[in-house]
Amino acid sequence: MRIQLWKRVGLPLVCLLMLVDSAFGAGFGIYEWSARGNALGGAMIGKADDPSAVAYNPAGITQLPGVQVMGGFTALMPSATVEVETDGGESGSWDTHDLGLDGIAPHAYLTWQMNDKFWFGLGAFTRFGLASEYDSNWAGRYAEYYAGVATYSINPSIAYKINEQWSVAAGIEAMYLDIEIKRKIYTGAKDIDADLAGDCWAPGYNLGIHYKPVKWFSAGLTYRSEIHPHVEGDVDFSNNSKGLYDQSVVGYLNLPASWSLGLAFQLNEKLNLEVDGIFTQWSAYKDIRFAYDTLTTQKEEKNWKDVWRFQVGLEYAYNDWLDLRCGYVYDQSPINDAHYDYMIPLTDRHIFSVGTGMHWGNVTLDLSYGYLFSQDKDVDIEVVLSKDYGISQKQEATFKNAHCHMVGMTIGYTF
């Protein structure tokens, strides 16, 4: 029986994970963990009543009988315009490039009721990611003309049903981080291209509580720990006229812990409302350090601030097989204006989303569309042209028309 269960459930999940491509969002934090969740603005922490609860609130999986699986993706299509004027007299307007397949954020989940008290959950999803790409000769090329960070989390959890009202859960997280930064190095003559790339695995953990005292109300609380990646990779130099040689590099950064609280209300037999608040401790993201074999260690100050994300979702059971959904998100920007950079051309974000869910017997199909936008922003950015010679350049930048289209699809099956 266990062998048959592995063949029917485990192997398809592994195959889906092997097909995972680079996952990037319009910002550093990624919350697109299911099409249903996307349509509800991510407001799934209190409900937590389908397999994606492994990501939103694993304590909620005690509501799921038998074995259930779910998998899908969100296509993220960000765009922004940056106007730059440097104190060296260079100016212009540049658009970020289309990310193509690099904008696919996949997700996959499995839940298994082991007995009347214990449930097992396994999730694969993306928690952090960013990508920005400009022309290689644009005004900010000495900061970067391509920056990408992708993470993939494998997250097994165990949930315990204390009684009919309370459930708790704990899990471990194995996060894979892949980073690449391309920039130009100023020489006074022909620029040198520097391509830094590296990856690593880093551990973390998560905790969850789910409380359902009455039929019409439920609440959830989730904690995810800080993660401390040590990225090992290489930096390659081309168009090299200064004797720089390719070498190894180690990067250090901290990814933040977060607290998520959700309150779900069953307003009537057809209508469900949830409101959530997520507090992310971005103050842990103080800097990024790159230690090279022979070059001077580089340290980029960030000093981000702790912020809130508020989200609300409304779900209406139109009939026995069709649900209609909508959501709204207000997501505060953690970026410190004194250390603004070109990696994340966003301020506070607003997301409006809609979607639908269809279910036929043991099969579910969820679809979602979201539109993200942020206000224009003027900032001053100091770009280091040569760290060894202490040469830098002040750039006045205006970030405009930053937005992202997000299309999601998730398919689920109950065995």
HELIX and SHEET records of a PDB file:
HELIX    1   1 ARG A    2  LEU A    5  1                                   4    
HELIX    2   2 TRP A    6  GLY A   10  3                                   5    
HELIX    3   3 LEU A   11  MET A   18  1                                   8    
HELIX    4   4 ALA A   35  ALA A   39  1                                   5    
HELIX    5   5 ALA A   53  TYR A   56  1                                   4    
HELIX    6   6 PRO A   58  GLN A   63  5                                   6    
HELIX    7   7 GLY A  100  ASP A  102  5                                   3    
HELIX    8   8 TRP A  282  ALA A  284  5                                   3    
HELIX    9   9 ASP A  337  HIS A  339  5                                   3    
SHEET    1   A 6 SER A  91  ASP A  95  0                                        
SHEET    2   A 6 VAL A  67  THR A  86 -1                                        
SHEET    3   A 6 ILE A 104  GLN A 113 -1                                        
SHEET    4   A 6 PHE A 118  PHE A 125 -1                                        
SHEET    5   A 6 TYR A 146  LYS A 161 -1                                        
SHEET    6   A 6 GLY A 129  GLU A 133 -1                                        
SHEET    1   B12 SER A  91  ASP A  95  0                                        
SHEET    2   B12 VAL A  67  THR A  86 -1                                        
SHEET    3   B12 ILE A 391  THR A 414 -1                                        
SHEET    4   B12 VAL A 363  SER A 374 -1                                        
SHEET    5   B12 ARG A 349  TRP A 360 -1                                        
SHEET    6   B12 LEU A 322  ASP A 331 -1                                        
SHEET    7   B12 VAL A 307  ALA A 317 -1                                        
SHEET    8   B12 LEU A 271  THR A 280 -1                                        
SHEET    9   B12 SER A 258  GLN A 266 -1                                        
SHEET   10   B12 PHE A 217  ARG A 224 -1                                        
SHEET   11   B12 ILE A 192  VAL A 214 -1                                        
SHEET   12   B12 TRP A 166  ILE A 185 -1                                        
SHEET    1   C 4 SER A  91  ASP A  95  0                                        
SHEET    2   C 4 VAL A  67  THR A  86 -1                                        
SHEET    3   C 4 ILE A 391  THR A 414 -1                                        
SHEET    4   C 4 LYS A 377  SER A 386 -1                                        
SHEET    1   D15 SER A  91  ASP A  95  0                                        
SHEET    2   D15 VAL A  67  THR A  86 -1                                        
SHEET    3   D15 ILE A 391  THR A 414 -1                                        
SHEET    4   D15 VAL A 363  SER A 374 -1                                        
SHEET    5   D15 ARG A 349  TRP A 360 -1                                        
SHEET    6   D15 LEU A 322  ASP A 331 -1                                        
SHEET    7   D15 VAL A 307  ALA A 317 -1                                        
SHEET    8   D15 LEU A 271  THR A 280 -1                                        
SHEET    9   D15 SER A 258  GLN A 266 -1                                        
SHEET   10   D15 PHE A 217  ARG A 224 -1                                        
SHEET   11   D15 ILE A 192  VAL A 214 -1                                        
SHEET   12   D15 HIS A 230  SER A 238 -1                                        
SHEET   13   D15 GLN A 247  TYR A 252 -1                                        
SHEET   14   D15 ASP A 287  TYR A 292 -1                                        
SHEET   15   D15 GLN A 298  GLU A 301 -1                                        
END                                                                             
